[in-house]
Amino acid sequence: MQQQKQNEITFKIINKHPVHKQQEGNRKKEAVRADLYHIYKKYM
């Protein structure tokens, strides 16, 4: 239980951090771009 609470606190701190948010957004964009690229390659 104590471990879970610690994780939740850490998670909140990480989520508040704008740099982390920015990186998370970039990772999602890259993932989407990679997916689109694979689809594009497959059908071209």
N, CA, C and O of each residue as an XYZ file, in Angstrom:
176
protein
N       0.853     -1.207      0.000
C       0.000      0.000      0.000
C       0.883      1.250      0.000
O       0.647      2.192     -0.757
N       1.902      1.242      0.861
C       2.819      2.389      0.939
C       3.490      2.617     -0.412
O       3.641      3.755     -0.856
N       3.889      1.526     -1.061
C       4.567      1.607     -2.360
C       3.647      2.257     -3.390
O       4.076      3.106     -4.171
N       2.380      1.849     -3.383
C       1.422      2.404     -4.344
C       1.256      3.906     -4.141
O       1.232      4.668     -5.107
N       1.142      4.327     -2.888
C       0.992      5.752     -2.594
C       2.200      6.524     -3.109
O       2.055      7.594     -3.700
N       3.388      5.977     -2.883
C       4.629      6.602     -3.355
C       4.599      6.736     -4.882
O       4.974      7.774     -5.427
N       4.156      5.698     -5.552
C       4.073      5.722     -7.012
C       3.109      6.791     -7.489
O       3.389      7.501     -8.455
N       1.973      6.908     -6.814
C       0.982      7.903     -7.202
C       1.546      9.308     -7.050
O       1.332     10.162     -7.911
N       2.260      9.549     -5.967
C       2.857     10.868     -5.741
C       3.880     11.165     -6.832
O       3.895     12.255     -7.402
N       4.732     10.184     -7.115
C       5.746     10.356     -8.158
C       5.076     10.645     -9.485
O       5.508     11.520    -10.237
N       4.009      9.896     -9.768
C       3.269     10.047    -11.018
C       2.708     11.463    -11.144
O       2.784     12.070    -12.212
N       2.146     11.988    -10.056
C       1.595     13.346    -10.069
C       2.685     14.365    -10.352
O       2.493     15.295    -11.136
N       3.825     14.184     -9.711
C       4.937     15.124     -9.915
C       5.386     15.087    -11.369
O       5.592     16.129    -11.992
N       5.534     13.886    -11.901
C       5.975     13.741    -13.298
C       4.954     14.394    -14.228
O       5.329     15.092    -15.170
N       3.670     14.170    -13.968
C       2.629     14.720    -14.832
C       2.611     16.239    -14.822
O       2.268     16.866    -15.824
N       2.979     16.830    -13.694
C       2.967     18.287    -13.599
C       4.129     18.897    -14.367
O       4.085     20.064    -14.756
N       5.162     18.102    -14.580
C       6.377     18.614    -15.201
C       6.148     18.862    -16.700
O       5.912     17.915    -17.451
N       6.215     20.131    -17.141
C       5.906     20.465    -18.532
C       6.851     19.832    -19.547
O       6.443     19.486    -20.656
N       8.110     19.685    -19.163
C       9.082     19.077    -20.083
C       8.682     17.638    -20.378
O       8.742     17.179    -21.519
N       8.275     16.941    -19.329
C       7.850     15.554    -19.507
C       6.640     15.500    -20.437
O       6.562     14.648    -21.322
N       5.701     16.420    -20.226
C       4.505     16.470    -21.077
C       4.914     16.672    -22.529
O       4.394     16.013    -23.429
N       5.840     17.580    -22.746
C       6.319     17.878    -24.101
C       6.913     16.624    -24.738
O       6.612     16.295    -25.886
N       7.755     15.934    -23.981
C       8.381     14.713    -24.506
C       7.329     13.652    -24.812
O       7.409     12.953    -25.822
N       6.350     13.545    -23.929
C       5.282     12.564    -24.113
C       4.547     12.868    -25.413
O       4.270     11.965    -26.202
N       4.232     14.140    -25.633
C       3.555     14.557    -26.864
C       4.383     14.234    -28.087
O       3.857     13.737    -29.083
N       5.674     14.511    -28.022
C       6.559     14.225    -29.143
C       6.611     12.733    -29.449
O       6.610     12.321    -30.609
N       6.656     11.923    -28.377
C       6.699     10.473    -28.566
C       5.437      9.993    -29.277
O       5.500      9.152    -30.173
N       4.294     10.536    -28.866
C       3.029     10.132    -29.497
C       3.024     10.527    -30.960
O       2.618      9.746    -31.821
N       3.480     11.749    -31.242
C       3.537     12.218    -32.630
C       4.437     11.325    -33.469
O       4.099     10.967    -34.597
N       5.587     10.969    -32.906
C       6.523     10.109    -33.630
C       5.906      8.748    -33.907
O       6.067      8.191    -34.994
N       5.200      8.218    -32.919
C       4.555      6.913    -33.076
C       3.514      6.969    -34.190
O       3.441      6.075    -35.033
N       2.718      8.020    -34.180
C       1.689      8.179    -35.211
C       2.343      8.319    -36.580
O       1.895      7.714    -37.554
N       3.395      9.113    -36.647
C       4.091      9.340    -37.911
C       4.654      8.029    -38.449
O       4.566      7.745    -39.643
N       5.233      7.235    -37.549
C       5.794      5.941    -37.954
C       4.699      5.022    -38.480
O       4.876      4.341    -39.490
N       3.560      5.010    -37.780
C       2.428      4.178    -38.217
C       1.959      4.602    -39.599
O       1.742      3.765    -40.476
N       1.804      5.902    -39.787
C       1.333      6.405    -41.078
C       2.322      6.050    -42.181
O       1.933      5.701    -43.296
N       3.594      6.144    -41.856
C       4.637      5.837    -42.827
C       4.557      4.369    -43.245
O       4.679      4.044    -44.426
N       4.348      3.478    -42.254
C       4.247      2.053    -42.578
C       3.027      1.784    -43.445
O       3.097      1.008    -44.399
N       1.911      2.422    -43.118
C       0.692      2.240    -43.905
C       0.926      2.741    -45.331
O       0.547      2.091    -46.306
N       1.550      3.894    -45.426
C       1.855      4.495    -46.718
C       2.725      3.551    -47.550
O       2.432      3.309    -48.721
N       3.783      3.023    -46.957
C       4.696      2.114    -47.653
C       3.956      0.861    -48.119
O       4.186      0.355    -49.217
N       3.070      0.381    -47.265
C       2.368     -0.869    -47.538
C       1.482     -0.730    -48.776
O       1.389     -1.653    -49.585
N       0.835      0.427    -48.919
C      -0.143      0.578    -49.991
C       0.400      1.275    -51.227
O      -0.314      1.420    -52.219
N       1.666      1.712    -51.180
C       2.216      2.398    -52.355
C       3.036      1.427    -53.193
O       3.584      1.812    -54.226
